Amino acid sequence: FEGAGLVAEERRHAIDEHRLLARDAQPVPLLFRLGDDHREVVGRPALRCSVHLEDLSLTQLLTTRAFGGSRAVRTEFFNVHAAAARSLVEAHPAIWTSDDQPHVVVVGLGRFGGSTLVAAARRHEGRPRLRVTVVDPLASGRWQALVMRHPGLDDRTEVRCLDLDVESPTPDVARRFLDALVDPRPTLVVIATDDESNALTTALFVYHT
């Protein structure tokens, strides 16, 4: 049985070596498959998967639901326009804590413009209501669409819609836009037009007002 003894000795050495390697090794995720589902058994913390969605309403819906979670992967949804809007609003805390009624002017009611108004209305919890002026070629229709998605805006805002195209200014457009910047004077102006050169031109107009 000398040969059997040698085999047993070699197996003991192999087991000891395996234990030493296992002790010094870094944890490695161990996965098993159930159909199309992968789940973590042991190893590193769950992988975070961040998904950007253009649709703000869909982002909010998925964020409030327990979708995409497992021990192996944690899925979170975000909207870059909403995130930037919240950062912009929080960067000016004095506006929302003042006793005076804030007046926010938004030029361009696209995704970012709409997200800014939603964030501002949520931040402004006091009374009187937040005064809002929207300047956009389709200001009235886009505002109503925004209110349909966020019904709370009606109770928190006092809105004035100016269906003006600042990208094709006329004397009448310039006069009405100037009136919006003077009476009452805004505490925050957000220029969110799609065209960068037009945005800069509009910013210079506001600066010299």
Contacts in CASP RR format, 6 or more apart in sequence:
PFRMAT RR
TARGET T0000
AUTHOR 0000-0000-0000
METHOD contacts of the structure
MODEL  1
FEGAGLVAEERRHAIDEHRLLARDAQPVPLLFRLGDDHREVVGRPALRCS
VHLEDLSLTQLLTTRAFGGSRAVRTEFFNVHAAAARSLVEAHPAIWTSDD
QPHVVVVGLGRFGGSTLVAAARRHEGRPRLRVTVVDPLASGRWQALVMRH
PGLDDRTEVRCLDLDVESPTPDVARRFLDALVDPRPTLVVIATDDESNAL
TTALFVYHT
27 42 0 8 1.000
27 43 0 8 1.000
27 44 0 8 1.000
28 43 0 8 1.000
28 44 0 8 1.000
29 40 0 8 1.000
29 42 0 8 1.000
29 43 0 8 1.000
29 44 0 8 1.000
29 72 0 8 1.000
30 40 0 8 1.000
30 41 0 8 1.000
30 42 0 8 1.000
30 43 0 8 1.000
31 38 0 8 1.000
31 39 0 8 1.000
31 40 0 8 1.000
31 41 0 8 1.000
31 72 0 8 1.000
32 38 0 8 1.000
32 39 0 8 1.000
32 41 0 8 1.000
37 70 0 8 1.000
38 70 0 8 1.000
38 72 0 8 1.000
38 73 0 8 1.000
39 70 0 8 1.000
39 71 0 8 1.000
39 72 0 8 1.000
40 46 0 8 1.000
40 70 0 8 1.000
40 71 0 8 1.000
40 72 0 8 1.000
46 70 0 8 1.000
46 71 0 8 1.000
46 72 0 8 1.000
46 73 0 8 1.000
46 74 0 8 1.000
47 72 0 8 1.000
47 73 0 8 1.000
47 74 0 8 1.000
48 73 0 8 1.000
48 74 0 8 1.000
48 76 0 8 1.000
49 73 0 8 1.000
49 74 0 8 1.000
49 75 0 8 1.000
49 76 0 8 1.000
50 75 0 8 1.000
50 76 0 8 1.000
50 77 0 8 1.000
50 78 0 8 1.000
51 75 0 8 1.000
51 76 0 8 1.000
51 77 0 8 1.000
51 78 0 8 1.000
52 77 0 8 1.000
52 78 0 8 1.000
52 79 0 8 1.000
52 80 0 8 1.000
53 59 0 8 1.000
53 62 0 8 1.000
53 77 0 8 1.000
53 78 0 8 1.000
53 79 0 8 1.000
54 79 0 8 1.000
54 111 0 8 1.000
55 79 0 8 1.000
56 79 0 8 1.000
56 81 0 8 1.000
56 82 0 8 1.000
56 111 0 8 1.000
56 115 0 8 1.000
56 118 0 8 1.000
56 149 0 8 1.000
57 149 0 8 1.000
58 77 0 8 1.000
59 77 0 8 1.000
59 78 0 8 1.000
59 79 0 8 1.000
59 82 0 8 1.000
62 77 0 8 1.000
63 76 0 8 1.000
63 77 0 8 1.000
63 78 0 8 1.000
67 75 0 8 1.000
68 74 0 8 1.000
68 75 0 8 1.000
69 75 0 8 1.000
79 115 0 8 1.000
81 111 0 8 1.000
81 112 0 8 1.000
81 113 0 8 1.000
81 114 0 8 1.000
81 115 0 8 1.000
82 115 0 8 1.000
82 118 0 8 1.000
82 119 0 8 1.000
84 112 0 8 1.000
84 115 0 8 1.000
85 112 0 8 1.000
85 113 0 8 1.000
85 114 0 8 1.000
85 115 0 8 1.000
85 116 0 8 1.000
85 118 0 8 1.000
85 119 0 8 1.000
86 119 0 8 1.000
88 116 0 8 1.000
88 119 0 8 1.000
88 190 0 8 1.000
89 96 0 8 1.000
89 116 0 8 1.000
89 119 0 8 1.000
89 120 0 8 1.000
89 123 0 8 1.000
90 123 0 8 1.000
92 188 0 8 1.000
95 102 0 8 1.000
95 187 0 8 1.000
95 188 0 8 1.000
96 102 0 8 1.000
96 120 0 8 1.000
96 123 0 8 1.000
96 124 0 8 1.000
96 125 0 8 1.000
98 187 0 8 1.000
100 187 0 8 1.000
101 128 0 8 1.000
101 129 0 8 1.000
101 130 0 8 1.000
101 131 0 8 1.000
101 184 0 8 1.000
102 120 0 8 1.000
102 124 0 8 1.000
102 130 0 8 1.000
102 131 0 8 1.000
102 187 0 8 1.000
102 188 0 8 1.000
103 131 0 8 1.000
103 132 0 8 1.000
103 133 0 8 1.000
103 184 0 8 1.000
103 185 0 8 1.000
103 186 0 8 1.000
103 187 0 8 1.000
103 188 0 8 1.000
104 116 0 8 1.000
104 117 0 8 1.000
104 120 0 8 1.000
104 130 0 8 1.000
104 131 0 8 1.000
104 132 0 8 1.000
104 133 0 8 1.000
104 186 0 8 1.000
104 187 0 8 1.000
104 188 0 8 1.000
104 189 0 8 1.000
104 190 0 8 1.000
105 132 0 8 1.000
105 133 0 8 1.000
105 135 0 8 1.000
105 180 0 8 1.000
105 181 0 8 1.000
105 186 0 8 1.000
105 188 0 8 1.000
105 189 0 8 1.000
105 190 0 8 1.000
106 113 0 8 1.000
106 114 0 8 1.000
106 116 0 8 1.000
106 117 0 8 1.000
106 132 0 8 1.000
106 133 0 8 1.000
106 134 0 8 1.000
106 135 0 8 1.000
106 136 0 8 1.000
106 190 0 8 1.000
106 192 0 8 1.000
107 135 0 8 1.000
107 136 0 8 1.000
107 166 0 8 1.000
107 189 0 8 1.000
107 190 0 8 1.000
107 191 0 8 1.000
107 192 0 8 1.000
107 193 0 8 1.000
107 202 0 8 1.000
108 134 0 8 1.000
108 135 0 8 1.000
108 136 0 8 1.000
108 191 0 8 1.000
108 192 0 8 1.000
108 193 0 8 1.000
109 117 0 8 1.000
109 134 0 8 1.000
109 136 0 8 1.000
109 138 0 8 1.000
109 139 0 8 1.000
109 142 0 8 1.000
109 143 0 8 1.000
109 146 0 8 1.000
109 192 0 8 1.000
110 136 0 8 1.000
110 142 0 8 1.000
110 192 0 8 1.000
112 192 0 8 1.000
113 190 0 8 1.000
113 192 0 8 1.000
114 146 0 8 1.000
114 192 0 8 1.000
116 190 0 8 1.000
116 192 0 8 1.000
117 132 0 8 1.000
117 134 0 8 1.000
117 146 0 8 1.000
117 153 0 8 1.000
117 157 0 8 1.000
118 146 0 8 1.000
118 150 0 8 1.000
118 153 0 8 1.000
120 130 0 8 1.000
120 132 0 8 1.000
120 188 0 8 1.000
121 130 0 8 1.000
121 150 0 8 1.000
121 152 0 8 1.000
121 153 0 8 1.000
121 156 0 8 1.000
121 157 0 8 1.000
122 156 0 8 1.000
124 130 0 8 1.000
124 156 0 8 1.000
125 156 0 8 1.000
128 158 0 8 1.000
129 155 0 8 1.000
129 156 0 8 1.000
129 157 0 8 1.000
129 158 0 8 1.000
130 156 0 8 1.000
130 157 0 8 1.000
130 158 0 8 1.000
131 157 0 8 1.000
131 158 0 8 1.000
131 160 0 8 1.000
131 184 0 8 1.000
132 157 0 8 1.000
132 158 0 8 1.000
132 159 0 8 1.000
132 160 0 8 1.000
133 159 0 8 1.000
133 160 0 8 1.000
133 161 0 8 1.000
133 162 0 8 1.000
133 180 0 8 1.000
133 186 0 8 1.000
134 142 0 8 1.000
134 143 0 8 1.000
134 159 0 8 1.000
134 160 0 8 1.000
134 161 0 8 1.000
134 162 0 8 1.000
135 162 0 8 1.000
135 164 0 8 1.000
135 166 0 8 1.000
135 177 0 8 1.000
135 180 0 8 1.000
136 142 0 8 1.000
136 161 0 8 1.000
136 162 0 8 1.000
136 163 0 8 1.000
136 164 0 8 1.000
137 163 0 8 1.000
137 164 0 8 1.000
137 165 0 8 1.000
138 163 0 8 1.000
139 161 0 8 1.000
139 162 0 8 1.000
139 163 0 8 1.000
139 164 0 8 1.000
140 161 0 8 1.000
140 163 0 8 1.000
141 161 0 8 1.000
143 159 0 8 1.000
143 161 0 8 1.000
146 153 0 8 1.000
147 153 0 8 1.000
147 154 0 8 1.000
153 159 0 8 1.000
160 180 0 8 1.000
162 176 0 8 1.000
162 177 0 8 1.000
162 180 0 8 1.000
164 173 0 8 1.000
164 176 0 8 1.000
164 177 0 8 1.000
165 173 0 8 1.000
166 173 0 8 1.000
166 177 0 8 1.000
166 193 0 8 1.000
166 198 0 8 1.000
166 202 0 8 1.000
167 193 0 8 1.000
167 195 0 8 1.000
167 198 0 8 1.000
169 177 0 8 1.000
174 205 0 8 1.000
177 205 0 8 1.000
178 209 0 8 1.000
180 186 0 8 1.000
181 189 0 8 1.000
181 206 0 8 1.000
181 209 0 8 1.000
182 209 0 8 1.000
189 206 0 8 1.000
191 199 0 8 1.000
191 202 0 8 1.000
191 203 0 8 1.000
191 206 0 8 1.000
192 199 0 8 1.000
193 199 0 8 1.000
193 202 0 8 1.000
END
